Amino acid sequence: MLAREKKQAIRGDYKRTWMSDDYFDLIVWYEHSNAIHGFQLCYGKPGRERALTWEAIRGFTHTAIDSGEATPESNQTPILVPDGLFPTEEVAGEFRKRAVNLPKSLRNFVVAKIKQFHAERKA
């Protein structure tokens, strides 16, 4: 189940919350008014991790997360790289199961955005 992670605030950045479990990371950025500015839903941990990102201003992106780790001795910065396939039903279903402890309004918002992304990709 997704649980809140304690993360240090970044000066000058949006207020954010970070929730995580063994399959998802969900980072949500908030405006000063507490409206959701955007979110990043990382899924597929620890194997083939990808990220669905939505921002009010920019809309959606879907990317794979390249860990940059060629060997266990290196510690390179992960980067986001283009990735086309988005398994809507799998991600939405897992999210519904794992997000039961999150506020209902946040759960519904993320699920609605997942569906919106899927609909826009089909159009």
N, C-alpha and C positions, 0 to 999 in steps of 0.2 A: 504494500500500500504506500502511496505517496505520502511522504512526511516532510515537514518544513526543515530546511537546512539553515543553519546560522551562517550568514555571509556578511562580510564587512561592506558597509555602504561605500559607494564611490562618489567622491565629492564632485558636484556638478552634473551627475547622472540622474536619471529618473529613480524614484523610489522603486525598489524591487523586492520580490519574494522569490524564493527558490525552493522547490519541492523535488524530492528525489526518491527513487527506489531502485531495485535491481534491473529495471527495464526502461524507465523514463527519468528524464530530468525536465522539469517545467520551470522556466524562468518567466516571471510576469513583471512588466514595467508599468508603473502607474504615473499618471499626471498628478500635479499638485492637488487637483480636485478629487483625486482617488479614482477617476475614470481609467480604464485600461488603455494604456498607450500601445502596448504590443505584448507579444509573448513568443517564446521559443520552446517548442516541444521536441526534445531530443528523445529518440526511441531506438530500440534495437540493441541496447547495451547487453552484454559487453562485446558482442560479435560484430555486426555490421551496423554501426550507429549512424543515424541520419537525423536531420532536423527540419521541422516545419516551423517557419518563422512568419509571423504576421505583425505588421505595424500599421497603425491607422493611416499614416501618411504614405507609406510605400506599398502596402498590400502584402502579398505572399511571396515567399521564396521556399524552395525545397532543395536541400543540399545533403550530401554525404559528409561525414566528419572524418577527415584524414588525420589520424592520430600523430602522424609524423614519426612514429616509433618504429625504426627499422630493426633495432636490437634492444634488449632489455637494459643495456648500459646507457643508451641515449635518452635524453629527455627533451624532445622537441615540442614546440607549440602546435597543438592541433589547429587545423584550418578547415574551413568549409569549402567544398568543391561541388560543382553542379551534379545533380542526381535527378533523373526523371521519374522513376517509378515511385508511386506513393500508394501503399497498401491501405486504402481508406478503411475498409471494414475491420481489418486486423487492428489497426491503430485505434480506431474509435471504440471497438469492443474492449481492448485491453485498457484503454483510458477509463472507460465507464467502470470497469471492475476495480481498478487500482485507485481511483480518485474518490471513492465513497466518503472519505474523511475530509475532503475539501469542501469549501462553501458551495452550496448548490448553484448559486449564480455564476461562480467561476467555472464549475464543471459544465454547466449548460453553455456558457460562452465559448469555451474551448471546443466542445463537441459541435456547436453550430458553425464555428470557423472551419473545422475539419470538413464538414459537409459542404460549406461554401467553396472551399478550395477544390474539392472533388468536382463540384458542379461547374466551376469555372474552367477546370482542365478539360472537361468533357465537351464544353461548348465550342 
